[in-house]
């Protein structure tokens, strides 16, 4: 069997890219009998670490899809046609899009398409800047859904949201759950100190951590407000606040300017650290060394940072969203996403109660211990084989 794979989001720093690298990478590794052809642009290929058994098909594009498909940009018709023609030239049994994010039309070959969430549909003003771009994204999603031979998503919560929005039958949307990347395990000793140093922290500095995209729907401003409230109550001895995320290259709209303004408004420049994008090793150390990880998102498809933190045994405080409840159940502390007082009270509790931190961290690690990328790869393989039989 010959299977094409859209690898143009392989180097994406958000969850789309991590899903592709882990789920599809594991699929290729576990299925040597299938020939996998990875279609990727030159700009992305230069920094991609593709599976060793995959065949690379480079397509010359005017702009990297990771940039052209981002908020505020649009993919050229010429580039879409180049990708379509490149796939058309080979006789493939099926074609996999790990995410609809970089979808392009594929003709004559059954497709398997991943829809990770409905964040753009639910929060268009916070993710896509203009009406024209929203219309383009909406059209792309509708075409992908209509033409796909098989569809999948990453959580039951996302499945319910996608079914409601697109009006498709629930059984048409299969579940391919995500998992923490294998790099995310507890760190200690010299390794922990080295990773913290990469992010500009000393081993003895206490800190709360947010990790993820610095974009409006991540709601980082609410965390800053809650942190400022707790700081005013406590005075000395307040842990630092570390916001780990890309402040320059954001696929969605960026809230970097708003976050910086909110920090300055409360005079927190010395208390809030902004290391920007950090390596996975440094991120695992940040998770491991944090007093707690706080994720105040307004919407999620799965919530990988929460699961990654849990895999490191770190207590997590999460916005009360269905995907967060689905993955962590009672193994986290929850708050209404925009309730500053409630989040401030949770920060206070986490600072004061070491037993609570230890208990929540242990429960969180147990809650995610059964999540594996092997399970995701197996389900992807099933979907691809089903689609290929329709050729």
C-alpha positions in Angstrom: 0.0 0.0 0.0 1.2 3.5 -0.8 0.0 6.3 1.4 0.6 10.0 1.0 1.0 12.3 4.1 0.7 16.0 4.3 3.9 16.9 6.2 3.6 20.7 5.6 2.7 21.2 9.3 5.5 18.8 10.6 7.5 21.7 12.0 4.5 23.6 13.5 5.2 24.5 17.1 1.6 24.1 18.2 -0.3 20.9 18.9 -0.9 20.2 15.2 2.8 19.7 14.7 3.3 17.7 17.8 0.4 15.4 16.8 1.9 14.9 13.4 5.4 14.1 14.6 4.2 11.7 17.3 1.2 10.0 15.9 2.3 9.8 12.3 5.9 9.2 13.2 4.9 6.2 15.3 2.6 5.0 12.6 5.4 4.9 10.0 7.8 3.2 12.5 5.2 0.5 13.3 4.1 -0.2 9.7 7.2 -1.0 7.6 5.1 -2.9 5.0 3.4 0.4 3.9 5.2 2.9 1.7 4.6 6.4 3.1 5.3 9.4 0.9 5.7 12.7 2.8 4.8 15.8 0.9 6.6 18.8 2.3 7.7 22.2 1.2 11.4 23.2 1.0 11.1 25.7 3.8 9.7 23.2 6.2 11.9 20.3 5.1 15.0 22.1 6.0 14.1 21.9 9.7 12.1 18.7 9.7 13.2 15.5 11.2 11.1 13.1 9.1 10.7 9.4 9.9 13.7 7.5 8.5 11.5 5.0 6.6 9.4 7.8 4.9 10.0 8.9 1.3 10.2 12.6 1.0 8.5 14.5 -1.8 9.6 18.1 -1.8 7.2 20.6 -3.4 8.5 24.0 -4.3 6.2 26.6 -2.8 6.2 30.4 -2.7 5.7 30.4 1.0 5.9 27.9 3.8 2.4 26.6 4.6 3.1 27.1 8.3 3.3 30.8 7.6 0.8 31.0 4.7 -1.9 29.2 6.7 -1.4 31.4 9.8 -3.7 34.2 10.9 -3.3 37.3 8.8 -2.0 35.3 5.8 -3.6 33.3 3.0 -2.3 30.5 0.9 -1.9 31.3 -2.8 -3.9 29.4 -5.4 -0.6 28.6 -7.2 0.8 26.9 -4.1 -2.4 24.9 -3.6 -2.3 23.7 -7.2 1.4 22.7 -6.9 0.6 20.5 -3.9 -2.5 19.0 -5.6 -0.5 18.2 -8.8 2.4 16.7 -6.9 0.0 14.2 -5.2 -1.8 13.6 -8.4 1.4 12.5 -10.2 1.7 9.4 -8.0 -0.7 6.5 -7.7 -1.6 6.5 -4.0 -4.0 4.3 -2.1 -4.9 6.9 0.5 -3.8 10.3 1.6 -3.5 11.5 5.3 -3.9 15.0 6.6 -2.9 14.9 10.2 -4.7 18.3 10.6 -7.1 20.3 8.5 -4.8 23.3 9.3 -2.8 22.8 6.1 -5.4 21.0 4.0 -5.3 21.3 0.2 -7.5 19.5 -2.4 -6.5 16.0 -3.3 -8.1 14.5 -6.4 -8.8 10.8 -7.2 -7.4 9.5 -3.9 -9.4 8.8 -0.7 -8.4 11.1 2.2 -8.2 10.8 5.9 -8.5 14.3 7.6 -8.0 15.4 11.2 -10.2 18.0 12.7 -8.7 18.8 16.1 -11.1 21.4 17.4 -13.7 24.1 16.6 -11.7 26.9 18.1 -11.8 29.0 14.9 -15.5 28.5 14.6 -16.3 29.1 18.3 -13.9 32.1 18.7 -13.4 33.7 15.3 -12.6 37.1 16.6 -9.8 35.7 18.8 -8.2 33.5 16.2 -8.7 34.9 12.6 -8.3 38.7 12.1 -10.6 39.5 9.2 -14.0 38.5 7.8 -12.4 37.5 4.5 -9.9 35.2 6.2 -12.7 33.7 8.3 -14.6 33.0 5.2 -11.6 31.3 3.6 -10.9 29.2 6.7 -14.6 28.2 6.9 -14.6 27.2 3.2 -11.4 25.1 3.6 -12.9 23.2 6.6 -16.3 22.6 4.8 -14.5 21.3 1.7 -12.2 19.0 3.8 -15.2 17.6 5.7 -17.3 17.0 2.6 -14.5 15.4 0.5 -12.9 13.3 3.3 -13.3 9.5 3.1 -12.6 9.3 6.8 -12.6 12.0 9.5 -11.1 11.9 13.0 -10.6 14.2 16.0 -8.7 14.1 19.2 -11.2 14.1 22.1 -14.8 13.2 22.8 -15.4 16.9 23.6 -14.1 18.0 20.2 -16.2 15.3 18.6 -19.4 16.7 20.1 -18.5 20.3 19.1 -17.6 19.3 15.5 -20.7 17.2 15.0 -22.8 20.1 16.3 -21.1 22.7 14.1 -20.8 20.8 10.8 -24.0 18.7 11.2 -22.3 15.4 10.5 -23.2 12.0 11.9 -21.2 11.2 15.1 -20.2 7.8 13.8 -18.5 9.5 10.9 -16.0 11.2 13.2 -13.5 8.8 14.8 -11.4 9.3 17.9 -7.6 9.4 17.7 -6.6 10.6 21.2 -3.3 12.4 21.8 -0.7 11.7 24.5 2.2 13.4 26.2 5.4 13.4 24.1 7.9 10.8 25.5 10.2 13.7 26.5 7.9 14.8 29.2 8.9 12.9 32.3 10.0 14.2 35.7 13.4 16.0 35.9 15.6 16.4 39.0 19.1 17.2 40.0 21.6 18.6 37.6 19.4 17.9 34.6 16.6 19.9 36.1 19.0 22.8 37.0 20.4 22.9 33.4 16.9 23.0 31.9 15.8 25.8 34.2 18.9 27.7 33.4 18.1 27.5 29.7 14.8 29.4 30.6 16.7 31.9 32.8 15.7 30.5 36.2 17.7 29.4 39.2 17.0 26.0 40.8 15.8 27.5 44.0 13.3 29.9 42.5 9.6 29.0 43.0 7.3 29.8 40.0 3.9 29.2 38.5 4.1 28.2 34.8 1.9 28.8 31.8 3.1 27.0 28.6 1.4 27.3 25.2 0.6 29.8 22.5 0.5 33.4 23.5 -2.7 34.1 21.7 -6.1 35.6 22.7 -8.0 32.4 23.2 -5.3 31.1 25.6 -6.6 33.8 28.0 -3.2 34.6 29.5 -4.4 38.0 30.7 -6.8 36.4 33.2 -3.8 34.5 34.7 -1.8 37.8 35.0 -4.8 39.4 36.8 -5.1 36.5 39.2 -1.4 36.5 39.8 -1.4 40.2 40.5 -4.4 39.8 42.9 -2.6 37.0 44.8 0.7 39.0 44.9 -1.1 42.0 46.5 -2.5 39.8 49.2 0.7 38.0 49.9 3.4 40.6 49.5 6.8 39.0 49.9 7.4 35.3 49.1 5.2 35.2 46.0 6.5 32.7 43.4 7.5 34.0 40.0 5.2 33.7 37.0 6.8 32.1 33.9 4.9 32.5 30.6 6.6 30.1 28.2 5.4 30.6 24.6 6.4 32.1 21.3 6.1 35.9 21.4 7.1 36.4 17.8 5.9 33.6 15.6 2.2 32.8 16.3 0.0 30.8 14.0 -3.1 32.3 15.6 -3.5 35.9 16.4 -0.9 37.0 18.9 -1.7 38.5 22.3 2.0 39.3 23.1 1.4 43.1 23.1 -1.7 42.7 25.4 0.2 40.4 27.7 3.2 42.8 28.0 0.8 45.7 28.6 -1.0 43.8 31.4 2.3 43.0 33.1 3.4 46.6 33.0 0.0 47.8 34.2 0.4 45.8 37.4 4.1 46.6 37.8 5.1 42.9 37.5 8.1 43.3 35.2 10.4 41.7 37.8 8.0 39.0 38.8 6.9 37.7 35.4 9.5 35.9 33.2 9.0 35.7 29.4 11.5 33.1 28.1 9.7 32.8 24.7 9.7 29.5 22.9 11.9 26.9 24.7 13.2 23.5 23.8 11.2 20.4 24.8 14.0 19.5 27.3 13.7 23.0 28.9 9.9 22.7 28.9 10.1 19.3 30.7 12.3 20.9 33.3 9.9 23.9 33.7 7.0 21.5 34.2 9.0 19.5 36.7 10.2 22.5 38.7 7.0 24.5 38.8 4.9 25.0 41.9 2.0 24.4 39.5 1.1 24.7 35.9 -1.8 27.0 35.1 -3.7 26.8 31.8 -6.6 29.4 31.6 -7.7 28.7 28.0 -11.1 29.8 26.7 -11.2 26.7 24.4 -9.2 23.6 23.7 -9.4 20.6 21.4 -7.4 18.3 23.7 -5.2 20.3 25.9 -1.7 18.9 25.4 0.2 21.3 27.8 -2.0 20.1 30.7 -1.3 16.5 29.8 2.4 17.1 29.4 2.6 18.8 32.8 0.7 15.9 34.4 3.1 13.4 32.9 5.9 15.3 34.7 4.0 14.8 38.0 3.2 18.6 38.3 -0.1 19.8 39.9 -2.2 21.5 37.3 -4.9 24.3 37.6 -7.1 24.3 34.5 -9.9 26.3 33.0 -13.1 24.3 33.4 -13.5 23.0 29.8 -14.8 19.7 28.6 -11.5 18.6 27.1 -9.6 19.3 30.3 -12.2 17.4 32.3 -12.0 14.5 29.8 -8.3 14.0 30.2 -7.7 14.8 33.8 -11.1 14.3 35.6 -10.6 14.9 39.3 -6.8 15.0 39.0 -6.6 18.8 38.6 -7.9 22.0 40.2 -10.5 23.7 38.0 -11.8 27.3 37.7 -14.2 29.2 35.4 -12.0 30.5 32.6 -12.5 34.2 33.2 -13.0 34.2 37.0 -10.0 36.1 38.4 -11.0 35.7 42.0 -11.4 31.9 41.7 -8.0 31.5 40.0 -6.4 33.8 42.6 -7.8 31.7 45.4 -6.4 28.5 43.7 -2.9 30.1 43.4 -3.1 30.9 47.2 -4.0 27.4 48.0 -1.2 25.9 45.9 1.4 28.2 47.5 0.2 27.3 51.1 -0.5 23.6 50.9 2.4 21.4 50.0 0.3 18.3 50.6 -2.3 19.5 48.1 0.4 20.1 45.5 1.8 16.6 46.0 -1.6 14.9 45.9 -2.8 16.7 42.8 0.5 16.1 41.0 0.4 12.4 41.8 -3.2 12.1 40.7 -2.5 14.0 37.5 0.4 11.7 36.6 -1.7 8.6 37.2 -4.5 10.0 35.1 -2.4 10.4 31.9 -0.3 7.3 32.4 -2.5 5.2 30.0 -2.3 7.7 27.1 0.1 6.5 24.4 0.9 7.5 20.8 0.9 3.8 19.9 -2.9 3.9 20.4 -3.1 7.0 18.2 -1.0 5.4 15.5 -3.0 2.2 15.5 -6.3 4.0 15.0 -4.7 6.1 12.2 -3.6 3.0 10.5 -7.1 1.5 10.7 -8.6 4.7 9.2 -6.1 4.7 6.3 -6.8 1.1 5.5 -10.5 1.7 5.5 -10.1 4.7 3.2 -7.8 2.8 0.8 -10.5 0.1 0.4 -12.8 2.8 -1.0 -10.4 3.6 -3.9 
